[in-house]
Amino acid sequence: MTAVRIVVSVVVLALALSGCKVMQRISEGAYRNAVSDGVVDDLKAQGIELRKRPECTSPKRETEATVQVTCTARTRAGEPVLVSGVAYDADTDRPRESYVVTIAGREVLRQNCLGIGCG
C-alpha cells in the first residue's frame, strides 16, 4: 500500500469518526502533503527536480467518496508543473486513485499511485 493510499484511508477514517471541521482540515492537509511528497519522489526518479515542494489545494468536496487535489510547482528550469489527482471510493478500504502530472503542458506522469512503494 502506497503512502498516499494510506493517507487517503486515514483521511476517510478521520472524517467518518470526527465530524469536526478542524479534523477535516488536518486530514485533508495530510493528504495534500502526501501527494506533494509523492510527486517530488516520482519526478526525481525521472531526473526532474523542482525549485520547491509543490503547493497543493483541495477543492470543495461534493461527496465523502471523492477527494480531489491540485498541486502546482516549477522545475529548476522554471517550467510550470501541474498535478491533478483524485481518489474515488475514498470512503472505503480500497480507494481508486488517479494522478496526472504535466510540465509546461506536456504529460510526464499518469498513474494510480504516487511515491515510494508505488508500482
KAHUFEN-V68209 format. One record per residue. N is the residue number from 1. RES is the residue in three letters. BURIAL is + if it has 9 or more other C-alpha atoms within 8 Angstrom, else -. Layout:
n-><N & N>
res-><RES & RES>
burial-><BURIAL & BURIAL>
//
This chain:
n-><1 & 2 & 3 & 4 & 5 & 6 & 7 & 8 & 9 & 10 & 11 & 12 & 13 & 14 & 15 & 16 & 17 & 18 & 19 & 20 & 21 & 22 & 23 & 24 & 25 & 26 & 27 & 28 & 29 & 30 & 31 & 32 & 33 & 34 & 35 & 36 & 37 & 38 & 39 & 40 & 41 & 42 & 43 & 44 & 45 & 46 & 47 & 48 & 49 & 50 & 51 & 52 & 53 & 54 & 55 & 56 & 57 & 58 & 59 & 60 & 61 & 62 & 63 & 64 & 65 & 66 & 67 & 68 & 69 & 70 & 71 & 72 & 73 & 74 & 75 & 76 & 77 & 78 & 79 & 80 & 81 & 82 & 83 & 84 & 85 & 86 & 87 & 88 & 89 & 90 & 91 & 92 & 93 & 94 & 95 & 96 & 97 & 98 & 99 & 100 & 101 & 102 & 103 & 104 & 105 & 106 & 107 & 108 & 109 & 110 & 111 & 112 & 113 & 114 & 115 & 116 & 117 & 118 & 119>
res-><MET & THR & ALA & VAL & ARG & ILE & VAL & VAL & SER & VAL & VAL & VAL & LEU & ALA & LEU & ALA & LEU & SER & GLY & CYS & LYS & VAL & MET & GLN & ARG & ILE & SER & GLU & GLY & ALA & TYR & ARG & ASN & ALA & VAL & SER & ASP & GLY & VAL & VAL & ASP & ASP & LEU & LYS & ALA & GLN & GLY & ILE & GLU & LEU & ARG & LYS & ARG & PRO & GLU & CYS & THR & SER & PRO & LYS & ARG & GLU & THR & GLU & ALA & THR & VAL & GLN & VAL & THR & CYS & THR & ALA & ARG & THR & ARG & ALA & GLY & GLU & PRO & VAL & LEU & VAL & SER & GLY & VAL & ALA & TYR & ASP & ALA & ASP & THR & ASP & ARG & PRO & ARG & GLU & SER & TYR & VAL & VAL & THR & ILE & ALA & GLY & ARG & GLU & VAL & LEU & ARG & GLN & ASN & CYS & LEU & GLY & ILE & GLY & CYS & GLY>
burial-><- & + & + & + & + & + & + & + & + & + & + & + & + & + & + & - & - & - & - & - & - & - & + & + & - & - & + & + & - & + & + & + & + & + & + & + & + & + & + & + & + & + & + & + & - & - & - & - & + & + & + & - & + & + & - & + & - & + & - & - & + & - & - & + & + & + & + & + & + & + & + & + & + & + & + & - & - & - & + & + & + & + & + & + & + & + & + & + & + & + & + & + & - & - & + & + & + & + & + & + & + & + & + & - & - & - & + & - & - & + & - & - & + & + & + & - & - & - & ->
//
